[in-house]
Amino acid sequence: MSEKKAEIKEYKTGVIGSGTFGTAIANLLAETKPVLLYVRNRDKLEKMLASGLNGIHKLHKDVILTNSLESLCKDCKLIYPMVSSPNFRNMCQTMAPFIQPDHIIIHGTKGMSVEFPDGFDDLETPILSKEQINTMTEVIKQETLALRVGCLSGPNLAGELSQHKPAATVIASKFDEVIRMGMDSIRNPRFRVYGSHDVLGVELSGVLKNIMAIASGICEGLDLGHNAQAMLITRGLGEMIQLGKVLGSETNAFFGMAGIGDLIATCSSVKSRNFTLGLNLSKGKNVEQIIEEIQEIAEGYYTTKTAYALCNNYNLESPIIKGMYHILYKDAKVDQTLEYLMNHENDKDVSFI
């Protein structure tokens, strides 16, 4: 009997990405079984090993640090990549030699991979088509042998997760097995997990709400009040749904935990990097300075550029997206953009369902 047990390999769960969100997810997963957390930077790894901390966040005793993607992929059949969108494809290419068809990969990256046209920054009206856009789920399939892929998205502010405050998320996949394994691996009495088969809708909800969070941060910084913030969030949801439909998604996910749930959390908390970016913009700081101070990537900065180009291509009326693009990339004045938003001609309340 003992010999038989010795032949059975007990696989761990793996997390790729040691930012605040990756660490928070690793800590949640470690409450169920041991977790391997990949730390790319060797100096950071040594500091974490010595202190048991990642910044101010304490590591769970069953989080095992590693500097080897190969060993993580070998020891883990269920892998959670938590890597920023600008680095995501490169991460997939790096781990590709170690990924087999029986791996299950559930990413938590709220961004898109984009093939920008030449001279994008110099075009007065840049355009992108949906054929030039890839979700992170699509990137995983393009770059690795993984077949069973999903995403995790919801109102999951890393700081609150680290403080053991209650929260919920959505795991979306075309495969029931992925949803089931994801649920079993991460849910606990204070972390509720919902399932969805609408992968595109869930991914786009998490991606596009970051633009609205930057705008909401500006609204907060200018002390425009809760009425204005509610107006912004509501109209922002409409723009998200409108763009999502053009890209081929259903609307249901935008009204769920990954959509309006995440939108509310991200548009109202200083713990959100995107909200903080907007807050600092309202104080007159320049974008480059703010991003350097935040240190970790505010995904909405990149998403705004992509969404703006898509809206141009499909002739979508998206005043918030377009206004945020001009603030972030064209040095537009915040007060001028606010005036543009308030005087926009569209006066129909609900036009996106």
C-alpha positions in Angstrom: 0.0 0.0 0.0 2.8 2.4 0.9 4.6 1.7 -2.4 1.4 2.6 -4.3 1.0 5.9 -2.5 4.6 6.8 -3.3 3.8 6.5 -7.0 1.0 9.1 -6.8 2.2 12.6 -7.5 0.6 15.3 -5.4 0.5 18.3 -7.7 0.6 21.9 -6.3 -1.1 24.9 -7.7 1.1 27.5 -9.4 0.9 31.3 -9.6 3.0 33.3 -12.1 3.5 36.9 -11.1 4.5 38.2 -7.7 2.9 41.6 -7.8 0.3 42.5 -5.1 -2.5 40.8 -6.9 -0.5 37.6 -7.7 0.6 37.5 -4.0 -3.0 37.9 -2.8 -4.2 35.1 -5.1 -1.3 32.8 -4.0 -2.3 33.4 -0.4 -5.9 32.5 -1.1 -4.9 29.3 -3.0 -2.5 28.3 -0.2 -5.4 28.0 2.2 -6.5 24.9 0.2 -3.1 23.3 -0.8 0.6 24.3 -1.2 1.2 26.9 -3.9 4.3 27.6 -6.0 4.7 31.4 -6.6 7.0 32.3 -9.4 9.2 35.4 -8.7 11.1 36.5 -11.8 13.5 38.9 -10.1 16.1 37.1 -8.1 16.8 40.0 -5.7 13.1 40.3 -4.9 12.9 36.5 -4.4 15.8 36.7 -1.8 14.1 39.5 0.1 10.8 37.6 0.2 12.5 34.5 1.4 14.3 36.4 4.1 11.3 38.4 5.3 8.3 36.2 4.6 6.8 39.4 3.1 6.1 40.8 -0.3 6.2 44.5 0.4 3.7 44.8 3.3 1.9 41.6 2.5 2.6 38.6 4.6 3.1 35.3 2.7 1.0 32.3 3.7 3.2 29.5 5.2 2.2 27.2 2.3 3.3 29.6 -0.4 6.6 28.3 -1.8 8.7 30.7 -3.8 10.5 29.7 -7.0 12.6 31.3 -9.7 12.1 28.5 -12.2 9.1 28.5 -14.6 10.1 25.0 -15.6 9.8 23.6 -12.1 6.6 25.4 -11.5 5.0 23.9 -14.7 6.4 20.5 -13.8 5.0 20.5 -10.3 1.7 22.2 -11.0 -1.1 21.1 -13.3 -3.3 24.1 -12.4 -1.6 27.4 -13.1 -2.7 31.0 -12.5 -0.8 33.6 -14.5 -1.1 37.1 -12.9 1.1 39.1 -15.2 0.5 42.6 -16.6 -0.8 42.7 -20.2 2.4 44.3 -21.7 4.4 41.3 -20.5 1.8 38.6 -20.9 2.6 37.3 -24.3 6.3 37.1 -23.5 5.5 35.2 -20.3 3.5 32.7 -22.3 6.3 32.3 -24.8 8.8 31.7 -22.0 6.7 29.0 -20.3 5.5 27.4 -23.5 8.2 24.7 -23.7 7.0 23.4 -20.3 3.2 23.5 -20.9 1.5 20.3 -21.8 -2.1 19.8 -23.1 -3.2 18.5 -19.7 -2.3 21.7 -17.9 -5.2 24.0 -16.8 -4.5 27.7 -17.0 -6.7 30.4 -15.4 -5.3 33.9 -15.9 -6.2 37.0 -13.9 -4.9 39.7 -16.3 -7.3 42.5 -17.2 -5.8 43.7 -20.4 -5.6 43.0 -24.2 -2.8 42.1 -26.6 -2.9 44.4 -29.5 -1.2 44.6 -32.9 -1.0 48.4 -33.3 -0.6 49.9 -36.8 2.6 51.6 -37.7 2.7 55.3 -36.7 -0.2 54.8 -34.2 1.0 57.6 -31.9 1.2 60.0 -34.8 -2.2 59.4 -36.3 -4.9 62.0 -35.6 -7.5 59.3 -35.5 -5.9 55.9 -34.9 -8.1 52.9 -35.7 -8.1 49.2 -34.8 -10.3 46.3 -35.8 -11.3 43.4 -33.6 -9.0 41.2 -35.7 -6.1 43.1 -34.3 -7.2 42.4 -30.7 -6.5 39.3 -28.6 -7.7 38.5 -25.1 -5.3 36.9 -22.7 -7.2 33.6 -23.1 -6.5 33.8 -26.8 -2.8 34.6 -26.2 -2.4 31.5 -24.0 -3.9 29.3 -26.8 -1.8 31.0 -29.4 1.5 30.6 -27.6 1.2 27.3 -25.7 -0.2 23.8 -26.0 -2.8 24.4 -23.2 -6.3 23.4 -24.3 -8.3 24.0 -21.1 -8.1 27.7 -20.4 -10.1 30.2 -18.3 -10.0 33.6 -16.6 -10.6 35.0 -13.2 -12.2 38.4 -12.9 -14.2 40.4 -10.3 -14.1 43.1 -7.6 -10.8 41.8 -6.2 -8.8 44.7 -4.8 -5.5 43.0 -3.8 -5.2 45.1 -0.6 -8.6 43.9 0.7 -7.9 40.3 -0.2 -4.7 40.5 1.8 -6.6 41.8 4.8 -8.9 38.8 4.6 -12.0 40.9 3.8 -14.9 39.1 2.1 -15.1 39.2 -1.7 -16.3 37.4 -4.8 -15.0 36.6 -8.2 -16.0 34.9 -11.5 -14.1 32.0 -13.2 -15.0 31.8 -16.8 -14.2 29.1 -19.3 -15.7 27.0 -22.1 -14.9 23.9 -20.0 -16.9 22.9 -16.9 -13.8 21.1 -15.6 -11.8 24.4 -15.6 -14.6 26.2 -13.7 -14.9 23.4 -11.2 -11.2 23.0 -10.6 -10.8 26.8 -10.3 -13.7 26.9 -7.8 -12.4 24.1 -5.7 -8.9 25.6 -5.6 -9.6 29.1 -4.4 -13.0 29.5 -2.8 -13.3 29.7 1.0 -15.9 31.0 3.5 -14.9 34.7 2.8 -14.1 34.3 -1.0 -17.2 33.4 -3.1 -16.6 32.1 -6.6 -19.1 32.1 -9.4 -18.9 30.3 -12.8 -19.5 31.5 -16.3 -19.1 30.2 -19.9 -19.1 33.7 -21.3 -15.3 34.0 -21.4 -15.2 37.0 -23.8 -17.8 39.0 -21.8 -16.1 38.4 -18.5 -12.7 39.3 -19.9 -13.9 42.5 -21.7 -15.8 43.6 -18.5 -12.6 43.4 -16.5 -10.6 45.1 -19.2 -12.9 48.1 -20.0 -13.9 49.1 -16.5 -10.3 50.3 -15.9 -10.9 53.2 -18.2 -13.9 54.2 -16.2 -11.9 53.9 -13.0 -9.4 56.5 -14.2 -12.3 58.8 -15.1 -13.9 58.2 -11.7 -10.6 59.0 -9.9 -10.5 62.4 -11.8 -14.1 63.0 -10.7 -13.2 62.3 -7.1 -10.1 64.5 -7.2 -12.1 67.4 -8.6 -14.7 66.9 -5.8 -17.5 66.8 -8.2 -19.7 64.8 -5.9 -21.4 61.4 -5.8 -24.1 62.4 -8.3 -21.5 63.1 -10.9 -19.7 59.9 -10.1 -22.9 57.8 -10.4 -23.6 59.5 -13.7 -20.1 58.6 -14.9 -20.2 55.0 -13.8 -23.7 54.5 -15.4 -22.7 56.1 -18.7 -19.4 54.3 -18.6 -21.1 50.9 -18.3 -23.1 51.8 -21.4 -19.9 52.5 -23.3 -18.4 49.2 -22.1 -21.4 47.2 -23.3 -21.5 49.0 -26.6 -17.9 48.2 -27.3 -18.2 44.7 -26.0 -21.1 43.9 -28.4 -19.0 45.2 -31.4 -16.2 42.8 -30.3 -18.6 39.9 -30.2 -19.5 39.4 -26.5 -22.9 38.9 -24.9 -24.2 41.6 -22.5 -24.9 39.4 -19.4 -21.4 39.4 -18.0 -21.4 43.2 -17.9 -24.2 43.1 -15.4 -22.5 40.5 -13.2 -19.6 40.3 -10.7 -16.9 40.8 -13.4 -18.8 43.8 -14.9 -20.8 46.1 -12.7 -19.4 44.5 -9.5 -15.8 45.2 -10.5 -16.8 48.6 -11.9 -18.2 49.7 -8.6 -15.2 48.6 -6.6 -12.6 50.0 -9.0 -14.4 53.3 -9.5 -14.6 54.0 -5.8 -11.4 52.9 -4.1 -8.0 54.5 -3.6 -6.7 50.9 -3.5 -7.4 50.7 -7.2 -4.3 51.7 -9.3 -6.5 53.0 -12.1 -8.6 55.1 -9.7 -5.4 56.5 -8.2 -4.1 57.4 -11.6 -7.2 59.5 -12.2 -7.0 61.0 -8.8 -3.5 62.2 -9.4 -4.3 63.5 -12.9 -6.9 65.8 -11.3 -4.1 67.3 -9.2 -2.2 68.3 -12.3 0.5 65.6 -12.3 1.7 64.2 -15.6 1.0 60.6 -16.6 4.6 59.4 -16.7 5.2 60.7 -13.2 2.1 59.1 -11.8 2.8 55.7 -13.3 6.3 55.8 -11.9 4.9 56.5 -8.4 2.3 53.8 -8.6 5.1 51.3 -9.5 2.7 48.5 -10.6 1.0 48.8 -14.0 -2.4 50.6 -14.2 -3.9 48.6 -17.0 -6.5 51.2 -17.9 -3.7 53.5 -19.3 -3.0 51.0 -22.1 -6.7 49.9 -22.5 -7.8 53.5 -23.1 -5.6 53.7 -26.2 -6.9 50.4 -27.6 -10.5 51.2 -26.8 -10.3 54.6 -28.4 -8.9 53.1 -31.7 -11.7 50.5 -31.7 -14.4 53.1 -31.2 -13.0 55.1 -34.1 -13.0 52.1 -36.4 -16.6 51.1 -35.5 -18.0 54.7 -35.3 -19.1 54.3 -31.7 -20.2 57.3 -29.7 -18.0 56.9 -26.6 -17.4 60.3 -25.1 -15.8 59.0 -21.8 -13.4 56.7 -23.7 -12.5 59.4 -26.1 -12.2 62.0 -23.4 -9.9 59.8 -21.4 -7.7 59.2 -24.4 -7.2 62.9 -25.0 -6.3 63.4 -21.4 -3.9 60.5 -21.2 -2.3 60.8 -24.6 -2.9 64.3 -26.0 -2.4 66.5 -22.9 -6.1 67.6 -22.9 -7.1 69.7 -19.9 -9.3 67.9 -17.4 -11.7 70.8 -17.1 -12.1 71.0 -20.9 -12.8 67.3 -21.1 -15.4 67.6 -18.4 -17.2 70.3 -20.3 -17.1 68.1 -23.4 -18.7 65.2 -21.5 -21.4 67.3 -19.9 -22.4 68.9 -23.2 -22.3 65.8 -25.3 -25.5 65.6 -27.5 -26.6 62.0 -26.7 -29.5 62.4 -24.3 -31.1 58.9 -24.4 -30.9 57.2 -21.0 -30.5 53.5 -21.9 -29.3 52.9 -25.4 -27.0 50.0 -24.9 -29.2 46.9 -24.3 
